[in-house]
């Protein structure tokens, strides 16, 4: 079962990468991408000149993130705001409690490409999406051109 689970997650990430790469191509004139400082599979696609806004306290407005982990509380040595949720996606379950005071909580897992809106939250545009009302997961596929034209008017 472990191999099957790993293979499913790899396929999900591969599909999300294709969406992210298409967004990169479509936005190449006005956006730039950068990998996560944590050397994981996460990447950000941000309006040019805003990469410095990626921090433990916020992300650039109108940016995109691809990742398989979301919604956790950071170690308080990295982020002094104990209530700030790292990489908060409204389409992933809420963060777990910290196991030890001051330490990071475990992230929630779901593979998605998400858009960071003016509400300071990520919203899934492609990939795993959790509905907190029904407590069910679904898979969202969208056209990057349509997403771009709708979100970046």
Legacy VTK file of the C-alpha trace (Angstrom):
# vtk DataFile Version 3.0
C-alpha trace
ASCII
DATASET POLYDATA
POINTS 153 float
0.000 0.000 0.000
2.849 2.418 0.776
4.171 2.229 -2.794
0.678 2.825 -4.184
0.204 5.860 -1.901
3.598 7.266 -2.918
2.842 6.687 -6.610
-0.541 8.432 -6.332
1.081 11.426 -4.635
3.815 11.556 -7.288
1.181 11.592 -10.046
-0.709 14.365 -8.252
2.450 16.455 -7.944
3.327 15.823 -11.603
-0.115 17.065 -12.680
0.182 20.132 -10.440
3.668 20.837 -11.806
2.284 20.932 -15.339
-0.289 23.516 -14.270
2.344 25.557 -12.410
4.742 25.434 -15.364
2.006 26.632 -17.693
1.303 29.537 -15.339
5.043 30.321 -15.318
5.058 30.382 -19.113
1.918 32.527 -19.390
3.146 35.015 -16.780
6.828 35.088 -17.730
6.779 38.820 -18.586
5.468 39.929 -15.200
6.154 37.075 -12.748
9.193 35.192 -11.468
9.484 31.884 -9.646
11.586 30.668 -6.767
11.909 27.374 -4.906
11.282 26.993 -1.211
14.097 27.920 1.169
13.454 24.577 2.882
14.664 22.566 -0.126
11.330 20.772 -0.539
9.110 20.497 -3.616
7.317 23.796 -2.981
7.688 26.721 -5.369
6.339 30.245 -5.573
5.366 32.262 -8.646
5.278 35.947 -7.705
4.847 39.308 -9.386
8.304 40.595 -10.335
9.930 42.550 -7.533
7.969 40.858 -4.736
10.090 37.782 -3.946
11.423 39.560 -0.833
7.866 39.442 0.580
8.031 35.662 1.029
8.446 35.306 4.779
7.142 33.536 7.851
4.609 36.382 8.207
3.150 36.694 4.718
3.432 35.998 1.004
3.225 38.361 -1.985
-0.305 39.334 -3.002
-1.472 37.680 -6.250
1.223 35.009 -6.043
0.914 31.272 -6.641
2.342 28.359 -4.647
2.694 24.691 -5.529
3.193 22.313 -2.643
2.098 19.121 -0.968
2.042 20.624 2.559
0.018 23.513 3.997
-1.494 24.923 7.190
0.897 24.605 10.119
2.099 26.703 13.015
5.766 27.601 12.744
8.387 27.171 15.407
8.178 30.355 17.500
11.885 30.952 16.878
10.994 31.498 13.199
7.659 33.294 13.630
6.831 35.053 16.910
3.100 35.183 16.104
1.882 31.956 17.720
-1.488 32.135 15.924
-0.160 32.758 12.402
-0.865 29.806 10.117
1.945 29.139 7.644
0.914 28.791 3.998
-2.754 28.895 4.964
-4.977 27.371 2.303
-8.712 27.568 2.900
-8.968 24.352 0.880
-6.901 22.190 3.236
-7.883 21.103 6.792
-7.084 23.521 9.608
-3.694 23.125 11.311
-3.052 20.604 14.028
-2.096 21.763 17.513
1.555 22.047 18.426
2.881 18.874 20.020
5.273 20.858 22.231
4.917 24.503 23.294
6.822 26.818 20.975
7.572 24.088 18.452
6.069 23.759 14.980
2.936 21.747 14.400
2.847 19.132 11.666
1.638 20.396 8.291
-1.536 19.240 6.613
-0.984 17.344 3.403
-2.665 17.900 0.065
-1.090 18.563 -3.313
-2.254 21.754 -4.954
-1.450 24.892 -6.863
-3.000 27.784 -4.972
-3.452 31.533 -5.398
-2.674 33.988 -2.575
-5.545 36.463 -2.580
-6.212 39.810 -0.963
-7.661 37.961 2.041
-4.100 36.756 2.852
-5.058 33.128 2.255
-4.329 30.581 -0.435
-7.145 29.255 -2.611
-6.808 26.030 -4.601
-6.886 26.469 -8.352
-5.636 22.971 -9.197
-5.256 19.774 -7.182
-6.503 18.438 -3.857
-9.327 20.437 -2.329
-10.899 19.790 1.063
-14.459 20.830 1.856
-14.643 21.549 5.590
-18.461 21.426 5.536
-18.702 17.882 4.135
-15.217 16.821 5.312
-14.597 15.353 1.854
-11.719 15.701 -0.591
-12.076 16.390 -4.297
-9.696 16.974 -7.190
-9.888 20.289 -9.035
-8.555 20.783 -12.546
-8.652 24.193 -14.145
-7.248 25.821 -17.237
-4.283 28.071 -16.312
-5.214 30.628 -19.001
-8.725 30.982 -17.577
-7.405 31.151 -14.020
-4.901 33.824 -14.957
-7.433 35.987 -16.771
-10.012 35.629 -13.989
-7.716 36.197 -10.997
-5.397 38.826 -12.438
-7.868 41.236 -14.029
LINES 1 154
153 0 1 2 3 4 5 6 7 8 9 10 11 12 13 14 15 16 17 18 19 20 21 22 23 24 25 26 27 28 29 30 31 32 33 34 35 36 37 38 39 40 41 42 43 44 45 46 47 48 49 50 51 52 53 54 55 56 57 58 59 60 61 62 63 64 65 66 67 68 69 70 71 72 73 74 75 76 77 78 79 80 81 82 83 84 85 86 87 88 89 90 91 92 93 94 95 96 97 98 99 100 101 102 103 104 105 106 107 108 109 110 111 112 113 114 115 116 117 118 119 120 121 122 123 124 125 126 127 128 129 130 131 132 133 134 135 136 137 138 139 140 141 142 143 144 145 146 147 148 149 150 151 152
